[in-house]
Amino acid sequence: MTYSFECSGQFHNTHCSVLTESSFAASRMEMGGRAGVSEGRALQPAAAGGAAPVAVAHFRESLGAGAAVCLQRFQPAVLGREAGECASQAAAPLSAPPGPLSAAMGASARLLRAVIMGAPGSGKGTVSSRITQHFELKHLSSGDLLRQNMLQGTEIGVLAKTFIDQGKLIPDDVMTRLALHELKNLTQYNWLLDGFPRTLPQAEALDKAYQIDTVINLNVPFEVIKQRLTARWIHPASGRVYNIEFNPPKTVGIDDLTGEPLIQREDDRPETVIKRLKAYEAQTEPVLEYYQKKGVLETFSGTETNKIWPYVYAFLQTKVPQTNQKASVTP
């Protein structure tokens, strides 16, 4: 495990408090009007009388002159200390080329273990897709995994199907077995779990196998989600999807190409949507509280995915390498 440091003072005799990775994001400071630091971005000196920026051991690029930077790497043995003194100097490029995991400023030296949560219709699928497009990690959707196993007729897939056919929820232990079995194939990668854990027992079981570094929670008002989902209509034969808010058919209730009637899925009917959202809230609230207490929950609130995404993107820049360092924040 690596540690970041919160440094006070502007150049010499800098005092640095040890911060765990989970508290790093919460303790980033404003500098030059921008929050946090990221690799390759020249930083201006701290304003007069202001604190120096948060710095992380293991820099790739040199920082602007005057920024206080702690270059010492603390060992786990000092974790219990409240603070440590370390030499401060203007950062210079490290002689040894960094490995791929140090490509993102502030990224952990070990592989990232992350979870994304959000109600149906919160934009979780869209955000997950953008994350995998911009960052070096594997996305594991429990829903996709479940469908794949049922399609292939695996032992756990057959077991899960028996519950689904009976209209029952798949038990926690079955979902946990399914997810943990797949995660064994991803030990060499950063990963993002989507759809698991969904209950407190699942979260606790996952915790016994892996240390979760961050949980991204998309907080979208239920009323907004309700409007999104109930506005969706489909053409069953082709799968074409229309939305009466932003992609309406030319004629209400009629497919543009065939002239055939559109239908609304059972899941998208207002009464069903409300029931699903209430069920999600009851099921996942304990999970969110669990991760909140652990200090790894990061909640992003908003009504539009395109406005939430830049904040998720900026947050992950401190956690995991990007697939393309020149990648744009825009979708």
Order of alpha helices (4+ residues) and beta strands (2+ residues): beta-beta-alpha-beta-beta-beta-beta-beta-beta-beta-alpha-beta-alpha-alpha-alpha-beta-alpha-beta-alpha-beta-beta-alpha-beta-alpha
